[in-house]
Amino acid sequence: MVDNDPRPEGGFGRQLDENEVSPSGREPEEPATPFGGLIDSAVYTRGRRRASPSTLADTYRCLQELTDSMAWIGLYRPDSDQIISLAREFRLHDLAVEDAINAHQRPKLERYGETLFVVLRAARYLDQREEVEFSEVHLFIGPGFVITVRHGEAPQLSAVRRRLEDEPGMLARGPQAVLYAILDHVVDGYAPVVAGLENDIDEIETEVFGGDPNASRRIYGLSREVIQFQRAARPLLGVLGALAAGSGKYGSDEELQRYLRDVTDHLTQVVERVDSFRHLLQNILAVNATLVSQQQNEEMRSLTAASYAQNEELKKVSSWAAILFAPTLIGTVYGMNFVHMPELRWRFGYVFAVGLMALVCGTLYLIFKRRGWL
């Protein structure tokens, strides 16, 4: 498990209670319609919300009217027209705009002049289905604006917005403070996923040693989830590294740099745990294969033993059948009562027939006995 957040209560990483609301009184950031669009838009001056425009056009106008202000625009699965409108207003690069529209990107950081384009992959663990759900969030960070584009239910960035609005001093540090807060929120969201995967692995170990025939299928499915989680978390280390490397060049706030290092530490722990999960699942799969092979060998030995026993019984039955068939054959021959059969009128014919039967039966018995059939 990832260690508990060591940051003091009331600091940048403080987790708000679900019932807390921001000073603006807004509800959590949820999709306004099934088709997505603008969820929340605000213009801040010195860390405090000055306006809450309901449209992009109103946001542009407020941003122009309020000097030394910052706009934070939150979108949920927006259409291309909204993205293009933002691109024209804030001069976003065409490649970044294309990525934001199409989604399905790996975690990355691109710098286009004074604008940062960041792609994050959030994850959440679904207890009922015991699965990990992944989603994307794209961020445009530039002078005086932050644009967040979510392509899934997670992460709920309203919690980040409320937390920063409760800390005007931190929000006053500008767009980079929002970026680091979102990074922190995404990384903190990995902890429940790590706990869920760890619990699933414990259950799989029990199933493997309990002889569950479906264990292999579950191991394979969980391995795929762990790999997907690795693809979401590990590239984020590169994003944080690039931000740290550019801190001095672009004059990032020293306090924000400390927060960035803290997020990096948390993410490193997550990545190490996920890597260990993958190796552990590989070992469990190998152990399961060994146990299945042993079980199959035991079953084959049991079948072989049963087949051997059946063969032994068949030998005995066949031997006695052959022994009893000899007198039956002799008796059948002499029972035909043909006229021209010398033995029928011979004085010792009966003794001869009975002796022949005994001789043949005794010979067959000795032969089968010597071969171990009797």
C-alpha positions as CSV (number, residue, x, y, z in Angstrom):
1,M,0.0,0.0,0.0
2,V,1.0,3.6,-0.5
3,D,2.0,5.4,2.6
4,N,-0.4,7.8,4.0
5,D,0.0,11.4,2.8
6,P,2.5,13.0,5.2
7,R,1.4,16.5,4.3
8,P,-0.2,18.4,7.2
9,E,-3.9,19.0,7.4
10,G,-4.8,22.2,5.6
11,G,-1.9,21.9,3.2
12,F,-1.9,21.5,-0.5
13,G,-2.6,17.7,-0.3
14,R,-5.4,17.9,2.3
15,Q,-8.4,15.6,1.4
16,L,-11.8,17.3,1.8
17,D,-14.8,15.5,3.2
18,E,-17.4,14.6,0.6
19,N,-19.9,16.9,2.3
20,E,-17.6,20.0,2.1
21,V,-18.4,22.6,-0.4
22,S,-16.3,25.4,-1.8
23,P,-16.8,29.1,-0.9
24,S,-18.5,29.5,-4.2
25,G,-21.2,27.0,-3.2
26,R,-20.8,24.9,-6.3
27,E,-21.6,21.2,-6.4
28,P,-19.1,18.6,-7.4
29,E,-18.1,18.7,-11.1
30,E,-20.5,16.3,-12.8
31,P,-21.5,16.0,-16.4
32,A,-24.2,18.5,-17.2
33,T,-25.7,16.4,-19.9
34,P,-25.1,12.9,-21.3
35,F,-23.3,14.6,-24.2
36,G,-20.8,16.4,-22.0
37,G,-19.7,20.0,-22.5
38,L,-18.8,22.9,-20.2
39,I,-19.0,21.7,-16.6
40,D,-17.5,24.6,-14.6
41,S,-15.8,27.8,-15.6
42,A,-14.4,30.4,-13.2
43,V,-12.2,33.5,-13.3
44,Y,-9.9,34.0,-10.3
45,T,-8.1,37.0,-9.1
46,R,-5.4,36.6,-6.5
47,G,-6.7,33.1,-5.7
48,R,-10.4,34.0,-5.3
49,R,-13.3,33.4,-7.6
50,R,-14.4,36.6,-9.1
51,A,-16.8,35.3,-11.8
52,S,-18.5,32.0,-12.8
53,P,-19.4,32.4,-16.5
54,S,-21.9,30.0,-17.9
55,T,-20.5,29.9,-21.5
56,L,-17.1,30.0,-23.1
57,A,-17.8,33.4,-24.6
58,D,-18.6,34.9,-21.2
59,T,-15.4,33.4,-19.8
60,Y,-13.4,35.1,-22.6
61,R,-15.0,38.4,-21.8
62,C,-14.5,38.2,-18.1
63,L,-10.9,37.2,-18.5
64,Q,-10.4,40.4,-20.6
65,E,-12.2,42.6,-18.1
66,L,-10.4,41.4,-15.0
67,T,-6.7,42.2,-15.0
68,D,-4.2,39.8,-13.4
69,S,-6.7,37.0,-13.4
70,M,-6.8,33.4,-14.3
71,A,-9.5,31.3,-16.0
72,W,-10.1,27.7,-15.1
73,I,-12.4,26.0,-17.6
74,G,-13.6,22.5,-16.9
75,L,-14.9,20.4,-19.8
76,Y,-16.4,16.9,-19.9
77,R,-16.3,15.1,-23.3
78,P,-16.6,18.3,-25.2
79,D,-17.4,18.5,-28.9
80,S,-14.9,19.6,-31.4
81,D,-16.5,23.1,-31.8
82,Q,-15.8,23.8,-28.1
83,I,-12.2,22.7,-28.4
84,I,-11.7,24.7,-31.6
85,S,-13.2,27.8,-29.9
86,L,-10.7,27.4,-27.0
87,A,-7.9,26.8,-29.4
88,R,-8.6,30.1,-31.2
89,E,-9.0,32.1,-28.0
90,F,-5.9,30.8,-26.3
91,R,-3.8,30.0,-29.4
92,L,-3.5,26.3,-28.7
93,H,-1.3,24.2,-30.9
94,D,-3.0,22.2,-33.6
95,L,-1.4,18.9,-32.6
96,A,-2.5,19.3,-29.0
97,V,-6.0,20.2,-30.1
98,E,-6.1,17.1,-32.3
99,D,-5.0,14.9,-29.3
100,A,-7.6,16.5,-27.0
101,I,-10.4,15.8,-29.5
102,N,-9.4,12.2,-30.3
103,A,-8.3,11.2,-26.8
104,H,-6.8,7.6,-26.4
105,Q,-3.3,9.1,-25.6
106,R,-0.6,7.9,-23.4
107,P,0.5,10.0,-20.4
108,K,2.8,12.7,-21.7
109,L,3.8,16.4,-21.5
110,E,4.3,18.6,-24.5
111,R,5.4,22.2,-24.4
112,Y,4.2,24.5,-27.2
113,G,5.8,27.9,-26.6
114,E,4.3,29.2,-23.3
115,T,1.6,26.5,-23.2
116,L,1.9,23.1,-21.6
117,F,-0.2,20.2,-22.9
118,V,-0.4,17.3,-20.3
119,V,-2.2,14.0,-20.7
120,L,-3.0,12.0,-17.6
121,R,-4.6,8.6,-17.2
122,A,-6.7,8.3,-14.0
123,A,-7.7,5.0,-12.6
124,R,-10.4,3.8,-10.1
125,Y,-11.1,0.4,-8.7
126,L,-14.7,-0.9,-9.1
127,D,-15.4,-3.1,-6.1
128,Q,-18.5,-4.8,-7.4
129,R,-16.9,-5.9,-10.7
130,E,-13.4,-6.2,-9.2
131,E,-12.0,-4.3,-12.2
132,V,-9.9,-1.2,-12.8
133,E,-11.5,1.5,-14.9
134,F,-9.2,3.9,-16.7
135,S,-10.0,7.4,-18.1
136,E,-8.1,10.3,-19.6
137,V,-7.8,14.0,-18.6
138,H,-6.1,16.5,-20.8
139,L,-4.8,19.8,-19.5
140,F,-3.8,23.0,-21.3
141,I,-1.7,25.2,-19.0
142,G,-0.8,28.7,-20.1
143,P,-0.4,32.2,-19.0
144,G,-3.6,33.1,-17.2
145,F,-5.6,30.0,-18.1
146,V,-6.1,26.3,-17.2
147,I,-8.3,24.1,-19.4
148,T,-9.2,20.6,-18.2
149,V,-10.8,18.1,-20.7
150,R,-12.1,14.9,-19.1
151,H,-12.8,11.9,-21.3
152,G,-14.2,9.7,-18.5
153,E,-16.0,9.8,-15.2
154,A,-12.7,10.0,-13.2
155,P,-11.1,12.0,-11.9
156,Q,-13.7,14.2,-10.3
157,L,-11.8,17.5,-10.6
158,S,-14.5,19.4,-8.6
159,A,-12.7,18.1,-5.4
160,V,-9.5,19.7,-6.6
161,R,-11.2,23.0,-7.4
162,R,-12.9,23.1,-4.0
163,R,-9.6,22.4,-2.3
164,L,-7.8,25.1,-4.1
165,E,-10.6,27.6,-3.6
166,D,-10.3,26.9,0.2
167,E,-6.7,27.8,-0.1
168,P,-6.5,31.1,-2.0
169,G,-2.8,31.5,-1.2
170,M,-2.1,28.3,-3.1
171,L,-4.4,29.1,-6.0
172,A,-2.9,32.6,-6.3
173,R,0.4,30.9,-7.4
174,G,-1.2,30.5,-10.8
175,P,-1.9,27.8,-13.4
176,Q,1.0,25.6,-12.2
177,A,-0.6,25.3,-8.8
178,V,-3.7,23.9,-10.5
179,L,-1.5,21.5,-12.6
180,Y,0.3,20.2,-9.5
181,A,-3.0,19.8,-7.6
182,I,-4.5,17.8,-10.4
183,L,-1.4,15.6,-10.6
184,D,-1.6,15.1,-6.8
185,H,-5.3,14.1,-7.1
186,V,-4.7,11.6,-9.9
187,V,-1.7,10.0,-8.1
188,D,-3.7,9.8,-4.8
189,G,-6.5,8.1,-6.8
190,Y,-4.0,5.3,-7.6
191,A,-3.8,4.2,-3.9
192,P,-7.3,2.6,-3.8
193,V,-6.5,0.8,-7.0
194,V,-3.3,-0.6,-5.6
195,A,-5.3,-1.8,-2.5
196,G,-7.9,-3.4,-4.7
197,L,-5.3,-5.2,-6.9
198,E,-3.5,-6.4,-3.8
199,N,-6.7,-7.8,-2.3
200,D,-7.4,-9.6,-5.7
201,I,-4.0,-11.1,-5.7
202,D,-4.5,-12.5,-2.1
203,E,-7.8,-14.0,-3.3
204,I,-6.1,-15.6,-6.3
205,E,-3.4,-17.1,-4.1
206,T,-6.1,-18.8,-2.0
207,E,-7.9,-20.0,-5.2
208,V,-4.7,-21.4,-6.7
209,F,-3.8,-23.5,-3.6
210,G,-7.4,-24.4,-3.2
211,G,-7.5,-26.0,-6.6
212,D,-10.0,-23.7,-8.2
213,P,-10.1,-24.6,-12.0
214,N,-10.9,-20.9,-12.9
215,A,-7.8,-19.5,-11.2
216,S,-5.8,-19.4,-14.5
217,R,-8.4,-17.3,-16.2
218,R,-8.6,-14.8,-13.3
219,I,-4.8,-14.6,-13.1
220,Y,-4.6,-13.7,-16.8
221,G,-7.4,-11.1,-16.5
222,L,-5.7,-9.5,-13.4
223,S,-2.3,-9.5,-15.2
224,R,-3.8,-7.5,-18.0
225,E,-5.2,-4.9,-15.6
226,V,-1.8,-4.6,-13.9
227,I,-0.2,-4.1,-17.3
228,Q,-2.7,-1.4,-18.1
229,F,-2.1,0.2,-14.7
230,Q,1.6,0.2,-15.4
231,R,1.0,2.0,-18.7
232,A,-1.0,4.6,-16.9
233,A,1.3,5.2,-14.0
234,R,4.9,4.6,-15.2
235,P,4.9,7.2,-18.0
236,L,3.7,9.8,-15.5
237,L,7.1,9.6,-13.8
238,G,8.5,11.0,-17.0
239,V,5.9,13.8,-17.0
240,L,6.9,14.7,-13.4
241,G,10.6,14.5,-14.3
242,A,10.1,16.8,-17.2
243,L,8.3,19.3,-15.0
244,A,11.0,19.1,-12.4
245,A,13.7,19.6,-15.1
246,G,11.9,22.7,-16.4
247,S,11.3,24.2,-13.0
248,G,14.5,26.2,-13.0
249,K,14.3,27.2,-16.6
250,Y,10.8,28.5,-16.5
251,G,11.0,29.9,-13.0
252,S,8.5,27.7,-11.1
253,D,7.7,28.6,-7.6
254,E,9.9,26.9,-5.0
255,E,7.0,25.8,-2.9
256,L,5.4,24.2,-5.9
257,Q,8.6,22.3,-6.6
258,R,8.4,20.8,-3.1
259,Y,4.9,19.7,-3.8
260,L,6.0,18.2,-7.1
261,R,8.7,16.2,-5.4
262,D,6.1,14.9,-2.9
263,V,3.8,13.8,-5.8
264,T,6.8,12.1,-7.4
265,D,7.6,10.2,-4.2
266,H,4.0,8.9,-4.0
267,L,4.0,7.9,-7.7
268,T,7.3,6.1,-7.3
269,Q,5.8,4.0,-4.5
270,V,2.8,3.2,-6.7
271,V,5.0,2.2,-9.6
272,E,7.2,0.0,-7.5
273,R,4.1,-1.8,-6.0
274,V,2.6,-2.4,-9.4
275,D,5.9,-3.7,-10.7
276,S,6.0,-6.2,-7.8
277,F,2.4,-7.2,-8.6
278,R,3.3,-8.1,-12.1
279,H,6.2,-10.3,-11.0
280,L,4.0,-11.8,-8.2
281,L,1.3,-12.7,-10.8
282,Q,3.9,-14.3,-13.0
283,N,5.1,-16.4,-10.1
284,I,1.5,-17.3,-9.2
285,L,0.8,-18.3,-12.8
286,A,3.9,-20.5,-12.8
287,V,2.9,-22.1,-9.4
288,N,-0.7,-22.7,-10.7
289,A,0.7,-24.3,-13.9
290,T,2.8,-26.6,-11.7
291,L,-0.1,-27.5,-9.4
292,V,-2.3,-28.2,-12.4
293,S,0.4,-30.4,-14.0
294,Q,0.8,-32.3,-10.7
295,Q,-3.0,-32.7,-10.5
296,Q,-3.1,-34.0,-14.1
297,N,-0.2,-36.4,-13.3
298,E,-2.1,-37.7,-10.3
299,E,-5.2,-38.2,-12.4
300,M,-3.2,-40.0,-15.0
301,R,-1.6,-42.3,-12.4
302,S,-5.1,-43.0,-11.1
303,L,-6.3,-43.8,-14.5
304,T,-3.3,-45.9,-15.2
305,A,-3.8,-47.9,-12.0
306,A,-7.5,-48.4,-12.7
307,S,-6.7,-49.5,-16.3
308,Y,-4.0,-51.9,-15.0
309,A,-6.5,-53.4,-12.5
310,Q,-9.1,-53.8,-15.2
311,N,-6.5,-55.5,-17.4
312,E,-5.6,-57.9,-14.6
313,E,-9.2,-58.8,-14.1
314,L,-9.7,-59.2,-17.9
315,K,-6.8,-61.6,-18.0
316,K,-8.3,-63.8,-15.3
317,V,-11.7,-63.8,-17.0
318,S,-10.1,-64.6,-20.3
319,S,-8.0,-67.4,-18.8
320,W,-10.9,-69.1,-17.2
321,A,-13.0,-68.6,-20.3
322,A,-10.3,-70.4,-22.4
323,I,-10.0,-73.2,-19.8
324,L,-13.8,-73.8,-19.7
325,F,-14.0,-73.5,-23.5
326,A,-11.8,-76.6,-24.0
327,P,-14.1,-79.2,-22.4
328,T,-17.1,-77.5,-24.0
329,L,-15.5,-77.9,-27.4
330,I,-14.7,-81.6,-26.8
331,G,-18.1,-82.3,-25.4
332,T,-19.7,-80.6,-28.4
333,V,-17.8,-82.7,-30.8
334,Y,-18.7,-86.0,-29.2
335,G,-22.2,-84.8,-28.7
336,M,-22.9,-84.7,-32.4
337,N,-23.5,-88.6,-32.3
338,F,-22.4,-89.3,-35.9
339,V,-22.6,-92.9,-36.9
340,H,-19.0,-93.1,-38.0
341,M,-17.3,-92.0,-34.7
342,P,-15.2,-94.9,-33.4
343,E,-15.0,-93.5,-29.9
344,L,-18.8,-93.7,-29.5
345,R,-18.7,-97.5,-29.5
346,W,-15.2,-97.8,-27.8
347,R,-15.3,-99.2,-24.3
348,F,-12.9,-96.5,-23.0
349,G,-14.4,-93.7,-25.1
350,Y,-16.0,-91.9,-22.1
351,V,-12.8,-92.1,-20.0
352,F,-10.8,-90.9,-23.0
353,A,-13.1,-87.9,-23.5
354,V,-13.0,-86.9,-19.9
355,G,-9.3,-87.4,-19.7
356,L,-8.7,-85.3,-22.8
357,M,-10.8,-82.5,-21.2
358,A,-8.8,-82.7,-18.0
359,L,-5.5,-82.7,-19.9
360,V,-6.4,-79.7,-22.0
361,C,-7.8,-77.7,-19.0
362,G,-4.7,-78.6,-16.9
363,T,-2.3,-77.6,-19.7
364,L,-4.1,-74.2,-20.2
365,Y,-4.2,-73.6,-16.4
366,L,-0.4,-74.2,-16.1
367,I,0.3,-71.9,-19.1
368,F,-1.9,-69.0,-17.8
369,K,-0.5,-69.5,-14.3
370,R,3.1,-69.3,-15.5
371,R,2.3,-66.0,-17.3
372,G,0.7,-64.6,-14.2
373,W,-2.8,-64.4,-15.6
374,L,-4.1,-66.5,-12.8
